[in-house]
Amino acid sequence: MKFQQMYQDENPVLSVEIFPPRTKKGVTLLFNELKHVKRHHPAFISVTYGAGGTTRDRTLELVQQVKERTAVETVPHLTCVGASKADLATYLEAAINRGAENIVALRGDPSQGEIEFQPAVDGFSHANELVAFIRQRTDLGIAVAGYPEGHQECKDWNKDIEHLKRKVDAGAHLVLTQLFYNNADYFRFREAATKVGIKVPIVPGILPIVKFSQVQRITTLCGATIPKELTEKLIVHPDNSQAQREEGLAYAMEQCRELLDNDVPGLHIFSLNNGHITSRLVDALSAYFNHNVT
Ligand SMILES: Cc1cc2nc3c(=O)[nH]c(=O)nc-3n(C[C@H](O)[C@H](O)[C@H](O)COP(=O)(O)OP(=O)(O)OC[C@H]3O[C@@H](n4cnc5c(N)ncnc54)[C@H](O)[C@@H]3O)c2cc1C
């Protein structure tokens, strides 16, 4: 099913993001974790694309395996890093051959050692160009990234929203946001996006904090903020302890309840391949999702 159909209903849509493990053992562990996720009937599972295209083949292999073994719609991510138009076209064709009906279209981060993003020879500089390219060649459903706190390269928050509009105008059907911990950031972002005429669903991206040091690293890289009150609650516990996990999960549950009480089109959970934590979070939100947990 395409994104366009998934979000037609009033009911919030659940989606879950995973990354391709490096080893066979990692893949086995992931499928055990996905059993917990599958209980909640997510509308789709998306599979990230490693920085610099490092997981190109693993992303597509995993997309096919997850789709076959879970019967859940599975969506590959794609970035422009190091890829010419011909490379991108090859990837799109391979994705479609492996059963993809949708794609998450991204520019990607600057390669290691570079400060500014450098487009590949005959490649793209921004995600809006990739979206237009995909729309010209395929009828895939397309999701793009949005940044409630602004993208770290764009110093003007309003300009960043204009750039998001360009991606939607180029043909994106859905916005998945970067992780955030302060719902006010999302509500302000949604309002500004609506004001400039963005009409596609803007789905909040949620990362439950299981291990504080890991999420600190991620937020430093992507420019998201962990509120001071949350940091204070987490650092009183040893890193990666059960107590810290429970605190992080309790925060995520409250954060998601407030979002779901305020008309979000769904939740996109960055699972970091931790299916049972995702499942505990969604269990606590079952009243909002219109299906039986199996
Ligand atoms: C839900 C989600 C999933 C992600 N998955 C992955 C993944 O699988 N693999 C991975 O490597 N990364 C992933 N990322 C990270 C993403 O690649 C980075 O955030 C990257 O730095 C920007 O990608 P983008 O598609 O948002 O780029 P763009 O939309 O191109 O934006 C990049 C910057 O350029 C500016 N800009 C955009 N368009 C224009 C324009 N036309 N003219 C001038 N300036 C412009 C923007 O304001 C922004 O500052 C993901 C992010 C999110 C939110």
The ligand as an ORCA input file, in Angstrom:
! r2SCAN-3c Opt
* xyz 0 1
  C      12.942     10.451      9.281
  C      14.410     10.591      8.875
  C      15.063      9.507      8.306
  C      16.412      9.611      7.916
  N      17.031      8.519      7.367
  C      18.325      8.603      6.983
  C      18.988      7.484      6.362
  O      18.408      6.417      6.180
  N      20.285      7.632      5.974
  C      20.979      8.803      6.163
  O      22.157      8.878      5.791
  N      20.367      9.899      6.728
  C      19.076      9.811      7.141
  N      18.463     10.912      7.713
  C      19.245     12.125      7.964
  C      19.305     13.087      6.732
  O      19.975     12.464      5.666
  C      20.053     14.353      7.186
  O      19.285     15.059      8.131
  C      20.571     15.270      6.072
  O      21.501     16.187      6.661
  C      19.515     16.107      5.359
  O      18.732     15.370      4.541
  P      17.396     16.003      3.877
  O      16.827     14.983      3.027
  O      16.553     16.599      4.932
  O      18.077     17.158      3.004
  P      17.494     18.474      2.333
  O      16.032     18.536      2.378
  O      18.181     18.596      1.019
  O      18.029     19.619      3.319
  C      19.417     19.725      3.650
  C      19.737     21.187      3.975
  O      19.672     21.983      2.783
  C      18.669     22.988      2.896
  N      17.953     22.952      1.614
  C      17.050     22.033      1.208
  N      16.647     22.253     -0.056
  C      17.302     23.357     -0.467
  C      17.353     24.065     -1.695
  N      16.613     23.674     -2.737
  N      18.177     25.140     -1.773
  C      18.942     25.531     -0.718
  N      18.957     24.878      0.468
  C      18.156     23.810      0.585
  C      17.793     22.602      4.069
  O      17.244     23.739      4.718
  C      18.767     21.838      4.958
  O      19.512     22.702      5.775
  C      17.118     10.835      8.123
  C      16.443     11.925      8.696
  C      15.108     11.817      9.072
  C      14.406     12.998      9.712
*
